[in-house]
Amino acid sequence: MRPSKRSADSMREVSLETGVNRHAEGSCLVKFGETHVLCLASLEERVPPFLRNSGKGWVTAEYGMLPRATGDRMRREASAGKQSGRTQEIQRLIGRSLRAVVDMGALGERQITVDCDVIQADGGTRTAAITGGFVALSECLKWMEARAMVKRAEVLKTHVAAISCGIYKGEPVLDLDYAEDSTAETDANFVMTGAGGIVEVQGTAEGAPFSQDEFLKLMALARKGIGELVEAQTRALGDS
């Protein structure tokens, strides 16, 4: 039995709320159960130096955790003078995931930065950030479309979302919370598009190695979860 009493293929309650920040061009407060992440998309009329005069834009991301996102207060990374390796790895993952579904030529020479700040953590912060980050990005493109800057349908090729899966007490399960994630025999994160394409898979055996059959079971759970997340994104964006 899972600590949350959920069935193996059940996700936590998912919420995607848009329009939560008056200043950002796009915003979304995403909740995967007790994991809450604020995602804000900001538009800039510039691109990194390597893209100047290319006619192409750029999408990037930054990630951070507020000091009391966890049980004990964490020191702000800014006060330490540098980001942790974990933070850098996660924000690069978010950026790669979002860029996978963006036509940079259709965006034009502009940069969109998606800031993902963890308000409360209970496992799956990176998967929530990717899922909510896509909604914030899409809201930003809506804002641009309303000003005749782009056509959102031309910039966004499809949806992208992410979900965790793992083997907990010998059973493949979907959407791990912290109680499961901290003791799982295998922990994996799947980033997939609305069209079914695989963007990235991160899988680690914390104890005994997992088998190909177990991996395929995790993949099947991930596809189910991604399908539900894409539906939630569609509803949040008013595209249904």
Secondary structure, DSSP 8 states (H G I E B T S, - for coil): --TT---TT----EEEEE---SSSSEEEEEEETTEEEEEEEEEES---GGGTTSS--EEEEEEEE-TTSSSS----HHHHTS--HHHHHHHHHHHHHHHTTB-HHHH-S-EEEEEEEEEE-SS-HHHHHHHHHHHHHHHHHHHHHHTTS--HHHHB-S-EEEEEEEEETTEEEES--HHHHTT-SEEEEEEEETTS-EEEEEEEESSS---HHHHHHHHHHHHHHHHHHHHHHHHHTT--
